[in-house]
Amino acid sequence: MQPGDLLDLDITAAAHGGVFVARHENRVVFVPDAIPGERVRVTLTDTRKASFWRGDVVEVLDASPHRRPHVWSAADVSVAPADRPGGADFGHIALDHQRELKAEVVRDALRRFARYEVPVTMEAAAAGEEQDAADGTGWRTRVSLHVDGAGRVGPYAARSHRVIPVDE
């Protein structure tokens, strides 16, 4: 398989770094913009490593009940993968389910690397610090913007150094 090839994949888990896990012929494929339980059409973007590949969702074939319109329209799965800005990796997932997935990523890391089983929960910010919006967009901890050679300002496209101009 080569970059640009299309695969239909079943997403099985969340992984560290805002990506999700699928498998093709026993090889892991890391895919952003998906949700465990979904079936998605993916265009392969990186097939250099024997242990895993990377791909981008180009179509959601069977959507999760936790999928919602992305909180940042520029990053929605309806936008061509090359034109999606990086960031807001879980913005297409209902807020309560985002917390469940993030807790599972932490549990998995503790289990794999520390061989430690511990209950993990993710909760909303403490009373008085709660974000303003019910969708969790009332605050950010950081933003990275860049300027390209033409003077356009924006975040990089995911896994690249290409500036995506945005106005929201």
C-alpha positions as a printed Julia matrix, in Angstrom:
168×3 Matrix{Float64}:
   0.0    0.0    0.0
   1.14   3.52  -0.79
   0.22   7.02   0.39
  -2.98   8.06  -1.33
  -4.49   4.56  -1.26
  -7.96   4.33   0.31
  -8.99   1.88   3.04
 -12.26   1.35   4.89
 -11.35   0.83   8.55
 -13.04   0.13  11.88
 -11.81   2.43  14.65
 -11.18   0.5   17.87
  -9.55   2.85  20.39
  -8.18   6.3   21.17
  -4.41   6.75  21.3
  -2.17   9.43  22.79
  -1.83  12.56  20.68
  -5.43  13.0   19.5
  -5.42  10.08  17.08
  -7.42   6.88  16.96
  -6.48   3.28  16.27
  -7.58   0.98  13.46
  -5.98  -2.14  12.04
  -5.4   -3.32   8.5
  -4.04  -6.85   8.06
  -2.66  -6.75  11.64
  -0.9   -3.39  11.09
  -1.91  -0.44  13.27
  -3.19   2.59  11.37
  -3.34   5.87  13.31
  -6.22   8.07  12.18
  -7.31  11.51  13.44
 -10.91  12.8   13.25
 -12.54   9.45  14.07
 -14.24   7.9   17.1
 -13.96   4.33  18.44
 -16.82   2.27  17.05
 -16.93   4.12  13.73
 -16.24   2.77  10.27
 -14.38   5.36   8.18
 -12.82   5.69   4.75
  -9.18   6.7    5.11
  -6.57   7.91   2.66
  -3.15   6.66   3.68
  -0.62   9.44   4.31
   2.44   7.58   5.63
   3.26   3.92   4.98
   7.05   4.07   5.56
   7.13   2.19   8.86
   6.59  -1.55   9.07
   4.97  -1.28  12.5
   2.27   1.32  11.76
   0.8    3.59   9.11
  -0.98   6.94   9.27
  -4.07   8.05   7.4
  -6.71  10.78   7.24
 -10.47  10.35   7.35
 -12.08  11.36   4.08
 -15.54   9.95   4.82
 -17.43   8.66   7.86
 -19.22   5.51   6.7
 -20.87   4.55  10.0
 -20.91   7.39  12.53
 -20.68   7.03  16.3
 -23.64   8.33  18.31
 -21.02  10.52  20.04
 -20.13  12.38  16.81
 -21.24  16.0   16.6
 -20.46  18.87  14.24
 -16.89  19.96  14.97
 -16.69  22.93  17.35
 -14.27  24.54  14.88
 -15.76  24.37  11.39
 -12.32  24.76   9.76
 -11.28  21.42  11.33
 -14.43  19.47  10.45
 -14.14  16.15   8.61
 -16.08  17.75   5.73
 -12.96  19.87   5.0
 -10.3   18.22   2.83
  -7.63  16.69   5.1
  -4.84  18.83   3.63
  -6.82  21.98   4.51
  -7.72  21.06   8.1
  -5.78  22.99  10.74
  -4.2   20.99  13.54
  -5.67  21.35  16.99
  -9.06  20.75  18.58
  -8.42  17.03  18.05
 -11.53  15.88  19.94
 -13.77  18.75  18.76
 -16.02  16.36  16.83
 -16.86  14.28  19.92
 -19.55  14.97  22.54
 -17.89  16.47  25.61
 -18.75  13.66  28.07
 -17.42  11.06  25.64
 -14.22  13.12  25.13
 -13.59  12.77  28.85
 -14.2    9.02  28.77
 -11.76   8.58  25.87
  -9.07  10.73  27.52
  -9.42   8.74  30.75
  -8.98   5.5   28.78
  -5.78   6.85  27.15
  -4.35   7.6   30.62
  -5.44   4.19  31.98
  -3.86   2.47  28.98
  -0.58   4.37  29.42
  -0.39   3.48  33.12
  -1.19  -0.17  32.34
   1.38  -0.44  29.5
   4.28   1.59  30.86
   3.93   1.39  34.64
   2.1   -1.95  34.83
  -0.26  -0.15  37.18
  -4.04  -0.52  37.27
  -5.79   2.49  38.74
  -9.23   4.05  38.25
  -9.0    7.23  36.18
 -11.72   9.81  35.59
 -11.75  13.11  33.75
 -14.04  15.77  35.12
 -15.16  19.28  34.26
 -13.19  22.13  35.82
 -14.02  22.86  39.48
 -17.01  25.05  40.31
 -16.19  28.67  39.65
 -13.62  27.62  37.03
 -16.11  25.89  34.71
 -15.78  26.87  31.09
 -18.48  29.19  29.78
 -19.66  26.98  26.93
 -21.44  23.66  27.38
 -19.3   22.21  24.57
 -16.06  22.83  26.49
 -14.79  25.66  24.28
 -14.81  28.41  26.9
 -11.03  28.28  27.41
  -7.75  27.02  26.0
  -4.42  26.36  27.64
  -2.37  27.33  24.59
  -2.52  28.35  20.94
   0.31  28.12  18.41
   0.04  30.31  15.34
   2.6   30.66  12.57
   3.27  33.02   9.67
   4.08  31.68   6.21
   6.22  33.3    3.51
   3.2   35.19   2.14
   2.39  36.68   5.56
  -0.66  34.49   6.23
  -1.29  33.67   9.9
  -2.7   30.42  11.22
  -1.97  27.05  12.76
  -0.09  24.38  10.86
  -1.99  21.67   9.06
  -1.82  18.49  11.09
   1.61  16.77  10.9
   3.05  19.47   8.63
   4.69  22.88   8.57
   2.13  24.34   6.16
   0.18  27.3    7.55
  -3.61  27.05   7.25
  -5.04  30.58   7.26
  -8.09  30.76   9.52
 -10.42  33.56  10.54
 -12.05  31.94  13.57
